[in-house]
C-alpha cells in the first residue's frame, strides 16, 4: 500500500485561486475594459515569461 506525502505546495489550488480572482475582476468589466486590461498587463516589465 502506498502512503501519501503531505504537499508543501499545491499547484492546482494556486491555479484555481488565481483563476477565481481574475474571474471576479473581469466579470465586472466590459469587453473593451478587458482588452485594455490585458494589453496593460502584457506591457508590465515584471511579467514572468515562460521559458522553452
MARGUKE-706507 format. One record per residue (C-alpha): residue number from 0; residue in three letters; x, y, z. Coordinates in steps of 0.5 Angstrom, whole numbers, plus 500, padded with zeros to 3 digits. Example, Ala and Ser with C-alpha at 12.3 -4.5 7.8 and 13.67 -1.06 7.14 Angstrom:
   num   residuo     u     v     w
     0       Ala   525   491   516
     1       Ser   527   498   514
***
This chain:
   num   residuo     u     v     w
     0       Unk   500   500   500
     1       Unk   503   507   498
     2       Unk   503   512   503
     3       Unk   501   520   501
     4       Unk   506   525   503
     5       Unk   504   532   505
     6       Unk   505   537   500
     7       Unk   509   543   501
     8       Unk   506   547   495
     9       Unk   499   545   492
    10       Unk   500   548   485
    11       Unk   492   546   483
    12       Unk   490   550   489
    13       Unk   494   556   487
    14       Unk   492   556   480
    15       Unk   485   556   482
    16       Unk   486   562   487
    17       Unk   489   566   481
    18       Unk   483   564   476
    19       Unk   478   566   481
    20       Unk   481   572   483
    21       Unk   482   574   476
    22       Unk   474   572   474
    23       Unk   472   576   480
    24       Unk   476   582   477
    25       Unk   474   581   470
    26       Unk   466   580   471
    27       Unk   465   587   473
    28       Unk   469   590   466
    29       Unk   466   591   459
    30       Unk   469   588   453
    31       Unk   473   594   452
    32       Unk   476   594   459
    33       Unk   478   587   459
    34       Unk   482   588   452
    35       Unk   485   594   455
    36       Unk   487   591   462
    37       Unk   490   585   458
    38       Unk   494   590   454
    39       Unk   497   594   460
    40       Unk   499   587   464
    41       Unk   503   585   457
    42       Unk   507   591   458
    43       Unk   509   591   465
    44       Unk   516   590   466
    45       Unk   516   585   472
    46       Unk   511   580   468
    47       Unk   514   573   468
    48       Unk   515   570   461
    49       Unk   515   562   460
    50       Unk   522   559   458
    51       Unk   522   554   453
***
